[in-house]
Amino acid sequence: MATMESELVVSSSGGTVREAAIAAAKQCGEDQIDEQASMIAEAWGEKVEKLTAEYEAEMQEEGVAEAVAGPTTRVRGHRPYMWWNIVVAGPFQRARRNGPFLPAKIFQNSEPAFIVGGIWMNRNPINWAPTGPSAASIMAAFNMRIRFETMNLTTVTDGPDPAPVDMNPIHAAPGRSYFKTFYRQIGRGHFPAPPNGHPNLYELNVTADITETAPQEFAGFSTWVYDPDLEPPFYAPPFGRFGLRVPGGRRPAVHPGWQYDVPMRFMVYTA
């Protein structure tokens, strides 16, 4: 993947979140990070609303109604009750013909770039009981801290980490009662400028934990990461090994989508 010094025609196949990111980049100024992040988060919330309703309908069809102990205990072959999850998307960048250029995961140290995330909590009664409190209602009163753990893969050193997000309490954070959103700026000088010609590659993991005095069994990290970039198709030359000829050919496009158990990866360079 490399930066492209031209406008890229993108399809809307990436879904509501990608469409919102494109619209936000067009409507907002370069320094209006709050506005861009809010537009993406709202679109994401609408998407989550639809998907949550589909998830709930599917679980009702399964007939899961018996309450059992433990957040993820299986009930005789039925699906477990998911209490909560943390998801993250990005990086996002406001691409222009004269720069910044796509893809968003490759940006100059001085350019704006940001990520968006969300805390999803199950709004249905615990363990699919007919009535009772939900995971969302129980977690709403807790305080949660979200951290952004970065590693410089080029130098194999820690950080620098963006400032954490505190939801004190969770119900007061932006978003729906069961889906709370957040964002963090990772551009505009957050990462040190590497030497010209020696870009630095980073990985980022997002963690979340309850910060109550009394220990709580709620902690996790983002195993699902949404990559908003489109990798266009290209033609690869043939290559071989040990005398074997392997034909080259068209490499298919990789569309925006979810990656599982893979940290967010991006590169910072100096022009």
Residue pairs with C-beta under 8 A, 6 or more apart in sequence:
1 103
1 105
1 106
1 229
1 231
2 106
3 101
3 102
3 103
3 106
4 101
4 102
4 103
4 232
5 99
5 101
6 97
7 95
7 97
8 95
8 102
8 230
8 232
10 18
10 22
10 230
11 230
11 255
12 18
12 19
13 255
13 256
14 228
14 230
14 255
14 256
14 257
15 47
15 256
16 43
16 44
16 46
16 47
17 40
17 43
17 44
17 47
17 89
17 226
17 228
18 228
18 256
19 43
20 39
20 40
20 42
20 43
20 44
21 36
21 40
21 92
21 228
23 39
24 35
24 36
24 37
24 39
24 40
24 92
24 94
25 36
25 92
25 93
25 94
25 95
27 35
27 39
28 35
28 36
28 39
28 94
30 94
30 112
31 112
33 112
33 114
33 183
33 185
36 92
36 94
36 114
37 92
37 114
37 116
37 183
40 89
40 92
40 116
40 183
41 116
41 118
41 174
41 175
41 181
41 183
44 89
44 116
44 118
44 181
45 118
45 175
45 176
45 179
45 181
48 118
48 120
48 176
48 179
49 176
49 179
52 120
52 123
52 178
52 179
56 124
59 79
59 124
59 128
62 78
62 79
63 78
64 75
64 78
64 79
64 81
64 128
65 128
65 129
65 130
66 75
66 127
66 128
66 129
67 125
67 126
67 127
67 128
67 129
67 132
68 75
68 127
71 80
71 81
71 82
71 83
71 135
71 217
72 80
72 81
72 82
72 83
73 80
73 81
73 127
74 80
75 127
81 122
81 124
81 126
81 127
81 128
81 135
82 122
83 121
83 122
83 126
83 135
83 139
83 218
84 119
84 120
84 121
84 122
84 135
84 136
84 139
84 218
84 220
85 119
85 120
85 220
85 224
86 117
86 118
86 119
86 120
86 146
86 206
86 207
86 208
86 220
86 221
86 222
87 117
87 118
87 120
87 222
87 224
87 225
87 226
88 115
88 116
88 117
88 118
88 206
88 222
88 224
88 225
88 226
88 264
89 115
89 116
89 117
89 225
89 226
89 227
89 228
90 104
90 113
90 114
90 115
90 116
90 186
90 226
90 228
90 264
91 104
91 105
91 107
91 113
91 114
91 115
91 186
91 187
91 264
91 266
92 104
92 113
92 114
92 115
92 116
92 228
93 100
93 102
93 104
93 107
93 111
93 112
93 113
93 187
94 100
94 112
95 101
95 102
95 104
99 108
99 111
100 107
100 108
100 111
100 112
100 113
102 229
102 230
103 229
103 230
103 231
104 113
104 228
104 229
105 227
105 229
105 265
105 266
105 267
106 199
106 266
106 267
106 269
107 113
107 187
107 266
107 267
107 268
107 269
108 268
108 269
108 270
108 271
109 187
109 189
109 191
109 192
109 193
109 194
109 268
109 269
109 270
110 187
110 188
110 189
110 193
111 187
111 188
112 185
112 187
112 188
113 185
113 186
113 187
113 188
113 266
114 183
114 184
114 185
114 186
114 187
115 148
115 183
115 184
115 186
115 204
115 206
115 264
116 181
116 182
116 183
117 146
117 181
117 182
117 183
117 206
117 222
118 175
118 179
118 180
118 181
118 182
119 144
119 146
119 167
119 170
119 173
119 179
119 180
119 181
119 182
119 208
120 178
120 179
121 134
121 135
121 136
121 139
121 140
121 170
121 178
121 179
121 180
122 134
122 135
122 136
122 178
123 134
123 135
123 136
123 137
123 177
123 178
124 134
125 131
125 132
125 133
125 134
126 132
126 133
126 134
126 135
126 138
134 178
136 177
136 178
139 170
139 218
140 169
140 170
140 171
140 177
141 169
141 170
141 171
142 169
142 170
142 210
142 212
142 216
142 218
143 166
143 167
143 168
143 169
143 170
143 210
143 211
143 212
144 166
144 167
144 168
144 169
144 170
144 208
144 209
144 210
144 211
144 218
145 164
145 165
145 166
145 167
145 208
145 209
145 211
146 164
146 165
146 166
146 167
146 182
146 206
146 207
146 208
147 161
147 164
147 206
147 207
147 208
147 209
148 161
148 162
148 164
148 184
148 186
148 204
148 205
148 206
149 161
149 204
149 205
149 206
149 207
150 158
150 159
150 160
150 161
150 162
150 202
150 203
150 204
151 157
151 158
151 159
151 202
151 203
151 204
152 158
152 159
152 200
152 201
152 202
153 200
153 201
153 202
153 203
153 265
154 194
154 198
154 199
154 200
154 201
155 200
160 190
160 191
160 192
162 184
162 185
162 186
162 190
163 184
165 182
165 184
166 211
167 173
167 180
167 182
170 180
171 177
173 180
173 181
173 182
174 180
174 181
174 182
175 181
186 204
186 266
191 200
191 202
191 268
193 268
193 270
194 200
194 268
194 269
194 270
195 270
196 270
196 271
199 267
199 268
199 269
199 270
200 267
200 268
200 269
201 265
201 266
201 267
202 265
202 266
202 267
202 268
203 263
203 264
203 265
204 263
204 264
204 265
204 266
205 221
205 222
205 263
205 264
206 221
206 222
206 264
207 219
207 220
207 221
207 222
208 218
208 219
208 220
208 221
209 218
209 219
209 220
210 216
210 218
210 219
223 260
223 261
224 258
224 259
224 260
225 258
225 259
225 262
225 263
225 264
226 256
226 257
226 258
226 259
227 256
227 257
227 258
227 259
227 264
228 256
229 256
230 253
230 254
230 255
230 256
231 253
231 254
231 255
232 253
233 250
233 251
233 252
233 253
234 250
234 251
235 248
235 249
235 250
235 251
236 248
236 249
236 250
236 251
237 248
238 245
238 246
238 247
238 248
239 246
239 248
240 246
